[in-house]
């Protein structure tokens, strides 16, 4: 009976260990989902702002620059295009930095590696 008791205890320890890993993996998966959603929102905002600036903001700014500053249409469009590219690139780079700030489910992978190393020893 002593051997069975030890096997039961080891089984329970393994089950608890597995449940804790699954819980931590689930928590980290939720955090990763939030991070990915943030990236999607940032990219969507970048596209919306670039589109809005291209359609509405640029038209208004072009009229103001041509009429008030007496710039040529070519210079006006160049200035506005440069501004749109700068803002859009900034938002896109911010989204990329959020996405690449850390590895995907890094904590879960580290815990799993540590657990496997202990079990192999």
C-alpha positions as CSV (number, residue, x, y, z in Angstrom):
1,X,0.0,0.0,0.0
2,X,2.9,2.3,0.6
3,X,3.9,2.2,-3.1
4,X,0.4,3.0,-4.2
5,X,0.2,6.0,-1.9
6,X,3.4,7.4,-3.4
7,X,2.1,6.9,-6.9
8,X,-1.1,8.6,-6.0
9,X,0.7,11.5,-4.5
10,X,3.0,11.8,-7.6
11,X,-0.1,11.7,-9.8
12,X,-1.8,14.4,-7.8
13,X,1.4,16.6,-7.9
14,X,1.5,16.1,-11.6
15,X,-2.1,17.0,-12.0
16,X,-1.7,20.2,-9.9
17,X,1.4,21.1,-11.9
18,X,-0.4,20.6,-15.2
19,X,-3.4,22.6,-14.0
20,X,-1.2,25.5,-12.9
21,X,0.6,25.5,-16.2
22,X,-2.7,25.5,-18.1
23,X,-4.0,28.4,-15.9
24,X,-0.8,30.4,-16.5
25,X,-1.0,29.7,-20.2
26,X,-4.6,30.8,-20.3
27,X,-3.8,34.0,-18.5
28,X,-0.9,34.7,-20.8
29,X,-3.0,33.9,-23.8
30,X,-5.5,36.5,-22.7
31,X,-2.7,39.1,-22.3
32,X,-1.4,38.2,-25.8
33,X,-4.8,38.6,-27.3
34,X,-5.1,42.1,-25.7
35,X,-1.7,43.0,-27.1
36,X,-2.7,41.8,-30.6
37,X,-6.0,43.7,-30.4
38,X,-4.1,46.8,-29.5
39,X,-1.9,46.4,-32.6
40,X,-5.0,45.9,-34.8
41,X,-6.6,49.0,-33.3
42,X,-3.4,51.0,-33.9
43,X,-3.1,49.8,-37.5
44,X,-6.8,50.6,-38.1
45,X,-6.4,54.1,-36.6
46,X,-3.4,54.6,-38.9
47,X,-5.4,53.6,-42.0
48,X,-8.4,55.7,-41.0
49,X,-6.3,58.8,-40.2
50,X,-4.3,58.4,-43.4
51,X,-7.5,58.0,-45.4
52,X,-9.2,60.9,-43.7
53,X,-6.2,63.1,-44.1
54,X,-6.0,62.1,-47.7
55,X,-9.6,62.8,-48.5
56,X,-10.7,65.7,-46.3
57,X,-7.7,67.2,-44.5
58,X,-5.5,67.4,-47.6
59,X,-8.2,69.1,-49.7
60,X,-8.8,71.8,-47.1
61,X,-5.1,72.3,-46.4
62,X,-4.4,72.5,-50.1
63,X,-6.9,75.2,-50.7
64,X,-5.6,77.2,-47.7
65,X,-1.9,76.8,-48.8
66,X,-2.7,77.8,-52.4
67,X,-5.0,80.7,-51.5
68,X,-3.3,82.1,-48.4
69,X,0.3,81.2,-48.7
70,X,0.3,81.5,-52.5
71,X,2.1,78.2,-53.0
72,X,1.9,76.3,-56.2
73,X,-0.3,73.2,-56.3
74,X,2.7,71.0,-56.7
75,X,4.5,72.4,-53.6
76,X,1.2,72.2,-51.6
77,X,0.6,68.5,-52.6
78,X,4.2,67.7,-51.8
79,X,3.9,69.2,-48.3
80,X,0.7,67.4,-47.5
81,X,1.9,64.1,-48.9
82,X,5.0,64.3,-46.7
83,X,2.9,65.1,-43.6
84,X,0.6,62.1,-44.3
85,X,3.4,59.8,-44.8
86,X,5.2,60.9,-41.6
87,X,2.1,60.5,-39.4
88,X,1.1,57.2,-41.0
89,X,4.6,55.8,-40.7
90,X,4.8,56.9,-37.1
91,X,1.5,55.0,-36.2
92,X,2.6,52.0,-38.1
93,X,6.0,51.9,-36.4
94,X,4.2,52.2,-33.0
95,X,2.0,49.3,-33.8
96,X,5.0,47.2,-34.8
97,X,6.9,48.1,-31.6
98,X,3.9,46.9,-29.5
99,X,3.8,43.7,-31.4
100,X,7.5,43.0,-31.2
101,X,8.0,44.2,-27.6
102,X,8.1,40.7,-26.3
103,X,7.9,37.1,-27.6
104,X,4.6,35.4,-28.0
105,X,3.6,33.6,-24.7
106,X,7.1,34.0,-23.4
107,X,6.3,33.3,-19.7
108,X,4.4,30.1,-20.5
109,X,7.2,28.8,-22.7
110,X,9.8,29.5,-20.0
111,X,7.8,27.8,-17.3
112,X,7.2,24.7,-19.6
113,X,11.0,24.5,-20.3
114,X,11.8,24.8,-16.6
115,X,9.3,22.1,-15.7
116,X,10.6,19.7,-18.4
117,X,14.2,20.3,-17.2
118,X,13.2,19.4,-13.6
119,X,11.3,16.4,-14.8
120,X,14.2,15.2,-16.8
121,X,16.7,15.6,-13.9
